Amino acid sequence: MRSPTPSSAAPATPLPPAPRATFFPGQRVRVTQQVPRQSGPLAITVEGTVLKFEQQKTGSWFAHAKGDKLWLDRLELLKDDGEQV
């Protein structure tokens, strides 16, 4: 018995990297974060001025990532009432 031949479908093309948001210190922004829940998503909106925007390592391990860690974008804001988030 012969083994099945692979399909003649075109090879999968890798997806381009997702565009990265760019924020600058002093820029005024409104950020909405949605948290999935069983009863429906919870939306949290924060407005403020950008203090800094950078990538930081998390404690999570992620294979083949820079430093074998998962890197996330971190955005620090200064709210109108002075709170830093």
N, C-alpha and C positions, 0 to 999 in steps of 0.2 A: 504494500500500500504506500502511496506517495504522500508526502506531507503537503498540506494546503499551501498554495502560493499566496504571497502577500497581495493585498489589493493594489490596484494601480492608481490609487488616489494620490493627489499632489501632496508633497510633504508639508507638514504644518509650519507656518511662518511664525516666528516668535513675535510677541506683542511688543510694541515700543514702550519704553518706560513712561509711567504716568507723569504728566506735567506736575512740577513742584510749585506750590504757592510761594510767592516772594513777599515778604513783609519787611518794612524798614523801621528802625527806631524813630519814634515821633509820629508815625502814621496812625490815624484814627481808624479803628475797625470795629465791626460787630461780628461776633463768632457764635454760631449755633451748633451745639453738640447734641446729637441724638443718641439715646441709649435704648437699645431694644429691650423690651419687656414682654412678658406673656400677655399682659393686658393692653398692650399697645406701646408705641415708642414714647419716651419721655424726652422732651426737647428743653434744653437749657441754653439761654442766650445771655451773652456777656458783651458789654461795650466798654471800650477803653482805648488807651494809647499804647502802642507797641513799645516795650522796653527792650526785648531781644527775641530773636528767632533763630534757633539752631537745632542741630540734631544731637541727641544724647542717647547713650547706651541705656538699655533696660537690663534688668537682672535675668531676663529670659534668654535661653540659649536658642540659636537659630543657625542651622547648618549652612555653611558656605557664605555667611554674611561677614562683613568687616569685623575682625576681632572675634569671630564666632559668637557674636551677640546680636540681638535685635535692636536696630537703631530707629528711633521715632523722632518726628519733628516736635519740638517744644516751642510754644509761643507764650511769652510772659507779657502780661498786660498790666497797666496801671489804670484802675477804675477811677471815675470822677470823685468818689468819696475817699480816695487815697489807698484803698485796698489793692494789694499786689496779688494777682492771680496768674 
